[in-house]
Amino acid sequence: MSERFDCENCKESLYGRKYIQAEDHPYCIPCYDSLFANTCDECKELIGHDSRELFYEDRHYHEHCFRCFRCDRSLADEPFTSQDDALLCNDCYCNEFSSKCVACDKTVMPGTRKLEYGGSTWHEGCFVCSSCEQPIGSKSFIPVKDEHYCVTCYEDKFAPRCTRCKQVLSKGGVTYRDEPWHKECFVCTGCKIPLAGQHFTSREDSPYCLKCFGNLYAKKCEACSKPITGFGGGKYISFEERQWHQPCFTCSRCSVSLVGAGFFPDRDEILCRDCNSNL
């Protein structure tokens, strides 16, 4: 008598029938499917032994049930993603959830390099300088209204330039006659000392320190021959095209101050009343 060869579950003979070995025991096909087959997460039917089974995040699917939630496209051999437990092909996901590049109006695909600024999104290669049209990438840029410039182009196009050296004035500086200057470029026309933060004056649109201006252009005191600038609140006396510092306006004979007093001119001299009476 031959040895029995039965299904481990239903005990029916497996001679002449298809069977599947599982856990070291033979099972007829119906018993195997009922005991070991997974349930499709989509249609809730068993995934039979002869069906292609797909597995994703603890969920099992028939091949024909593994489809895009939006367009019903098969995802068996396609890239896909999951949104709120719904499976979506890349095209549907991008159309619904991905940003569009404001430059080329194409979808910025997940995982691609992008740049976001001011609520807008660009492909990395589409975010270019509005002047030289070179990709800005991770470099610094300056926005101007709806345009973006690399630092070099911004300085060439918009940054003020020093009136003297014509180089870009990036920060600081001084303004003279509504024109920008580097502090180190704004110097006295005569001696070249820096004038930023100092008292100065001008002659024919050229700036001068007080010393150079006095030496070059100021009238000289008749008594001491030093310049009379009038800066710093200094007072002076003028008489017949001659000028004196107020302290220098004294009698040519006795040196008494003549400020506010009567005086008498005598050729190149000026005299007080007493000295004039003694003549």
Sequence and secondary structure as in RCSB ss.txt:
>XXXX:A:sequence
MSERFDCENCKESLYGRKYIQAEDHPYCIPCYDSLFANTCDECKELIGHDSRELFYEDRHYHEHCFRCFRCDRSL
ADEPFTSQDDALLCNDCYCNEFSSKCVACDKTVMPGTRKLEYGGSTWHEGCFVCSSCEQPIGSKSFIPVKDEHYC
VTCYEDKFAPRCTRCKQVLSKGGVTYRDEPWHKECFVCTGCKIPLAGQHFTSREDSPYCLKCFGNLYAKKCEACS
KPITGFGGGKYISFEERQWHQPCFTCSRCSVSLVGAGFFPDRDEILCRDCNSNL
>XXXX:A:secstr
     B TTT  B TTS EEEETTEEEEHHHHHHHH  B TTT  B  TTS EEEETTEEEEGGG B TTT  B 
TTS EEEETTEEEEHHHHHHHHS B TTT  B  TTS EEEETTEEEEGGG B TTT  B TTS EEEETTEEEE
HHHHHHHTS B TTT  B  S  EEETTEEE TTT B TTT  B TTS EEEETTEEEEHHHHHHHHSEE TTT 
 EE  GGG  EEEETTEEEEGGG B TTT  B TTS  EEETTEEE HHHHHT 
